[in-house]
């Protein structure tokens, strides 16, 4: 029997969560180191998954399949394609940085009104989310995916509501109320999407007779599963709605600014750089794989919604006064680009969308974590409370600038490659949509540079005059992320070699080929040679 590598990769952080939660409350430091150890062990396993994955091999590899609920055709089926591999890698890579960045975020406060939960609970919940996200990227049984797609909401609810941002301008009671509101809104929006998806999952079973993604897609390709047009469209809408909430796509996005604004910076990274990627990943794997014709039918509307997300998110980000809410609205704009690339139905667009998921995770993590370090020093999230930081904390300001430049997709940094591929892939099939989407690039430059100017440049405000620069732990958190942003910006081939074969399979699911260029390049080169 082959070693169940995918199961172990998801199980290690789950075991780590249990052991971390069991650490006595008086041993807070031990709980932190234990959580960090299990996150690094998970990262090592994710690297092993990437090493053992053959981009030129079968579509789904390292597969596992066991009977689970036989009476209902539910199986414990796991498998990864190139898209799943890189997203598992992203998740496993970011969690150690999230833990290290949040090292003191759950330490007890001295005030009697403090409602902070035990420190070990904070880190145990992070590991639990990691385990559920990883198995979501691995699941090839639709019902198995659904269970963890929904289950991850519970630990996230407690992370948002129980360990919120301490930099709050109001009283302790008001801060607690705001955290509670953000957590409940997050939960209700995503539960609503999940309930609609559950109805679609049941409908899929009625039509297909099983929940196996591989069996259903094979039957669709062979013509042995004939799904009525209206049935397919309704099932597609049920799945897509849940994924659009998680993504988040306009107009289902409103929970994200509240959740990120009231969370600690590491939890905000966990939300937008890790958890939300499950939504866009599922659009590629399940919407396009299970419902190819309905996906093409819905494409025009989805492209319009993606464009609105791009422009709306960027415009609202420009006017934000809260640093974390600005990053949240910027993320809504970026997710618009990802969804645009997915439904452009071109190989460049879908490769770019997958790379965008990875690069957005890295750039948002870098920017948000540095912003969290900045906020923890000043005790305020308001942009107006800062000024001249680069004169007193140049390393902090420099890393903040690089994170911001990555967010606006500066050439030479990793997000540029993915955004360029999304726009090229979109323009090839929908030129007008591609042209409009470029407005988002201009607006990204505006909100990023205005944020940097107002916080880091100008006269030094009295409240930031004694602000310390980044400490060693904080530098160790940010430096690897910046190195990856530069490295993948210069040499993205390490990811594209893994992703491109998986994208070809996805394109074949929807029976699409790339549009031919209007100019025959080979013929033109031949004439030039003569």
Secondary structure in CASP SS format (residue, H / E / C, confidence):
PFRMAT SS
TARGET T0000
AUTHOR 0000-0000-0000
METHOD secondary structure of the structure
MODEL  1
X C 1.00
X C 1.00
X C 1.00
X C 1.00
X H 1.00
X H 1.00
X H 1.00
X H 1.00
X H 1.00
X H 1.00
X H 1.00
X H 1.00
X H 1.00
X H 1.00
X H 1.00
X H 1.00
X H 1.00
X H 1.00
X H 1.00
X H 1.00
X H 1.00
X C 1.00
X C 1.00
X C 1.00
X C 1.00
X C 1.00
X C 1.00
X H 1.00
X H 1.00
X H 1.00
X H 1.00
X H 1.00
X H 1.00
X H 1.00
X H 1.00
X H 1.00
X H 1.00
X H 1.00
X H 1.00
X H 1.00
X H 1.00
X H 1.00
X H 1.00
X H 1.00
X H 1.00
X H 1.00
X H 1.00
X H 1.00
X H 1.00
X H 1.00
X H 1.00
X H 1.00
X C 1.00
X C 1.00
X C 1.00
X C 1.00
X C 1.00
X C 1.00
X C 1.00
X C 1.00
X E 1.00
X E 1.00
X E 1.00
X E 1.00
X E 1.00
X E 1.00
X E 1.00
X E 1.00
X E 1.00
X H 1.00
X H 1.00
X H 1.00
X C 1.00
X E 1.00
X E 1.00
X E 1.00
X E 1.00
X E 1.00
X E 1.00
X E 1.00
X C 1.00
X H 1.00
X H 1.00
X H 1.00
X H 1.00
X H 1.00
X H 1.00
X H 1.00
X H 1.00
X H 1.00
X H 1.00
X H 1.00
X H 1.00
X H 1.00
X H 1.00
X H 1.00
X H 1.00
X H 1.00
X H 1.00
X H 1.00
X H 1.00
X C 1.00
X C 1.00
X C 1.00
X C 1.00
X C 1.00
X C 1.00
X C 1.00
X C 1.00
X C 1.00
X C 1.00
X C 1.00
X C 1.00
X C 1.00
X C 1.00
X C 1.00
X C 1.00
X C 1.00
X H 1.00
X H 1.00
X H 1.00
X H 1.00
X H 1.00
X H 1.00
X H 1.00
X H 1.00
X H 1.00
X H 1.00
X H 1.00
X H 1.00
X H 1.00
X H 1.00
X H 1.00
X H 1.00
X H 1.00
X H 1.00
X H 1.00
X H 1.00
X E 1.00
X C 1.00
X E 1.00
X H 1.00
X H 1.00
X H 1.00
X H 1.00
X H 1.00
X H 1.00
X H 1.00
X H 1.00
X H 1.00
X H 1.00
X H 1.00
X H 1.00
X H 1.00
X H 1.00
X H 1.00
X H 1.00
X H 1.00
X H 1.00
X H 1.00
X H 1.00
X H 1.00
X C 1.00
X E 1.00
X C 1.00
X C 1.00
X C 1.00
X C 1.00
X C 1.00
X C 1.00
X C 1.00
X H 1.00
X H 1.00
X H 1.00
X H 1.00
X H 1.00
X H 1.00
X H 1.00
X H 1.00
X H 1.00
X H 1.00
X H 1.00
X H 1.00
X H 1.00
X H 1.00
X H 1.00
X H 1.00
X H 1.00
X H 1.00
X H 1.00
X H 1.00
X H 1.00
X H 1.00
X H 1.00
X H 1.00
X H 1.00
X H 1.00
X H 1.00
X H 1.00
X H 1.00
X H 1.00
X H 1.00
X H 1.00
X H 1.00
X H 1.00
X H 1.00
X H 1.00
X H 1.00
X C 1.00
X C 1.00
X C 1.00
X E 1.00
X H 1.00
X H 1.00
X H 1.00
X H 1.00
X H 1.00
X H 1.00
X H 1.00
X H 1.00
X H 1.00
X H 1.00
X C 1.00
X C 1.00
X C 1.00
X C 1.00
X C 1.00
X C 1.00
X H 1.00
X H 1.00
X H 1.00
X H 1.00
X H 1.00
X H 1.00
X H 1.00
X H 1.00
X H 1.00
X H 1.00
X H 1.00
X H 1.00
X H 1.00
X H 1.00
X H 1.00
X H 1.00
X H 1.00
X H 1.00
X H 1.00
X C 1.00
X C 1.00
X C 1.00
X C 1.00
X C 1.00
X C 1.00
X H 1.00
X H 1.00
X H 1.00
X H 1.00
X H 1.00
X H 1.00
X H 1.00
X H 1.00
X H 1.00
X E 1.00
X C 1.00
X H 1.00
X H 1.00
X H 1.00
X H 1.00
X H 1.00
X H 1.00
X H 1.00
X H 1.00
X H 1.00
X H 1.00
X H 1.00
X C 1.00
X H 1.00
X H 1.00
X H 1.00
X H 1.00
X H 1.00
X H 1.00
X H 1.00
X H 1.00
X H 1.00
X H 1.00
X H 1.00
X H 1.00
X H 1.00
X H 1.00
X C 1.00
X H 1.00
X H 1.00
X H 1.00
X H 1.00
X H 1.00
X H 1.00
X H 1.00
X H 1.00
X H 1.00
X H 1.00
X H 1.00
X H 1.00
X H 1.00
X H 1.00
X H 1.00
X H 1.00
X H 1.00
X H 1.00
X H 1.00
X H 1.00
X H 1.00
X H 1.00
X H 1.00
X H 1.00
X H 1.00
X H 1.00
X H 1.00
X C 1.00
X C 1.00
X C 1.00
X E 1.00
X H 1.00
X H 1.00
X H 1.00
X H 1.00
X H 1.00
X H 1.00
X H 1.00
X H 1.00
X H 1.00
X H 1.00
X H 1.00
X H 1.00
X H 1.00
X H 1.00
X H 1.00
X H 1.00
X H 1.00
X H 1.00
X H 1.00
X H 1.00
X H 1.00
X C 1.00
X C 1.00
X C 1.00
X H 1.00
X H 1.00
X H 1.00
X H 1.00
X H 1.00
X H 1.00
X H 1.00
X H 1.00
X H 1.00
X H 1.00
X H 1.00
X H 1.00
X H 1.00
X H 1.00
X H 1.00
X H 1.00
X H 1.00
X H 1.00
X H 1.00
X H 1.00
X H 1.00
X H 1.00
X H 1.00
X H 1.00
X H 1.00
X H 1.00
X H 1.00
X H 1.00
X H 1.00
X H 1.00
X H 1.00
X H 1.00
X C 1.00
X C 1.00
X C 1.00
X E 1.00
X H 1.00
X H 1.00
X H 1.00
X C 1.00
X C 1.00
X C 1.00
X H 1.00
X H 1.00
X H 1.00
X H 1.00
X C 1.00
X H 1.00
X H 1.00
X H 1.00
X H 1.00
X H 1.00
X H 1.00
X H 1.00
X H 1.00
X H 1.00
X H 1.00
X H 1.00
X H 1.00
X H 1.00
X H 1.00
X C 1.00
X C 1.00
X C 1.00
X C 1.00
X C 1.00
X C 1.00
X H 1.00
X H 1.00
X H 1.00
X H 1.00
X H 1.00
X H 1.00
X H 1.00
X H 1.00
X H 1.00
X H 1.00
X H 1.00
X H 1.00
X H 1.00
X H 1.00
X H 1.00
X H 1.00
X C 1.00
X H 1.00
X H 1.00
X H 1.00
X H 1.00
X H 1.00
X H 1.00
X H 1.00
X C 1.00
X H 1.00
X H 1.00
X H 1.00
X H 1.00
X H 1.00
X H 1.00
X H 1.00
X H 1.00
X H 1.00
X H 1.00
X H 1.00
X H 1.00
X H 1.00
X H 1.00
X H 1.00
X H 1.00
X H 1.00
X H 1.00
X C 1.00
X C 1.00
X C 1.00
X C 1.00
X C 1.00
X H 1.00
X H 1.00
X H 1.00
X C 1.00
X C 1.00
X C 1.00
X C 1.00
X C 1.00
X C 1.00
X C 1.00
X H 1.00
X H 1.00
X H 1.00
X H 1.00
X H 1.00
X H 1.00
X H 1.00
X H 1.00
X H 1.00
X H 1.00
X H 1.00
X H 1.00
X H 1.00
X H 1.00
X H 1.00
X H 1.00
X H 1.00
X H 1.00
X H 1.00
X C 1.00
X C 1.00
X H 1.00
X H 1.00
X H 1.00
X H 1.00
X H 1.00
X H 1.00
X H 1.00
X H 1.00
X H 1.00
X H 1.00
X H 1.00
X H 1.00
X H 1.00
X H 1.00
X H 1.00
X H 1.00
X H 1.00
X C 1.00
X C 1.00
X C 1.00
X C 1.00
X C 1.00
X C 1.00
X C 1.00
X C 1.00
X C 1.00
X C 1.00
X C 1.00
X H 1.00
X H 1.00
X H 1.00
X H 1.00
X H 1.00
X H 1.00
X H 1.00
X H 1.00
X H 1.00
X C 1.00
END
